[in-house]
Amino acid sequence: MEALSRPIINHRGAEFHRFYEQLIEKAKKLFTTEGDVVILSSSGTGGVEAAVQNLIRPGDKAVVPVFGEFSERLADLLEFAGGSAVRVAAAYGDAPSIAEIEDTFRRNKDAKALFVVYNETSTGVAFRQLKQAGEIASANGAFFVVDAISNFAGDELPVDHYGVDICITGSQKCLAAPPGLALLSIGRRARKSIEENRRSSLYFDISRYLRYLERKETPFTPCLPLFYALDEAINMIFEEGLANRIVRHKRCSDALYEAFEILGLQLFAKRQVRSTTVIAVEQPENVSGKQFRETLDEKFGISVAGGFAELSDKLFRVGCMGQVNREHVLSTLAAISSALSMLGFENPKEAALGAAEEKLKGL
């Protein structure tokens, strides 16, 4: 918040050049990449669309594991760009297997890319075999693109080590900055393809951003206060240590998962694919999802999300990202337990809090 209030400077001037160069270097370190990083003044969805529009030409084929709302949208974006999305579908609450993706490439040897949503926000499912997916893409000469919007810097993702050609994230999730920025890491192979291909977007033309990066500028007016906030958020991550931050996210989510089970709640995602940063919980029978969320908000000042589309009143989803800590976890659990009791779903609050406390020792 303090960084947001810094004075606006000339984004074509020397002061911005120094600031932007340092910000990009920090972002590259965060992505653990030797490639380039571009920052767009847009939502995370804008970053995903930029990746699609710059890599995919009409007639290109791309493989997309589909297991929730955001992976469905990604497949749609590929088709909007004139490409063909080869969907590898899984039931909501699960993720496609590596064997299914490998078999899909076997049957689609002309696929240009593999696009994977690392963390499916709508269902609380994480695609846990990311490195293996990158190996499959590489073996088939395909680009590997990862949407890590809702878990980057909260889950392990060494971009170069996993063979990721383009990785996308947003400022407002695990980076814990305000919303409004998308960050993309661009590997050398992806950069070469982007620069050689005809672009179908002006604002999202990544090659333009890369050219301006050499001048330490953005091609269009950046949202400067958000750049300041992002810079401070990355500083805070390095002060904590990225590895420590990932461990903190994992321990907080472990505490939430165990406590919810003790409360008698059903978890939506299968155990082996559970997200670290979005915990999806089935709404108890005879408890209105809308009434539950309103009670949490009005009585306890705690906000949780419902599900998407047909899951809107069947799930509630708890965010576990950014600055989440012991206090957040325990206060959220206490509020959820109390709200459920008020609505007729009796539960062992003290046992759940005790189990969470045990998981959170030392945090």
Summary of the structure (lengths in Angstrom):
residues: 363
radius of gyration: 21.0
end to end distance: 24.4
largest distance: 62.3
contacts: 1290
relative contact order: 0.14
helix: 46%
strand: 16%
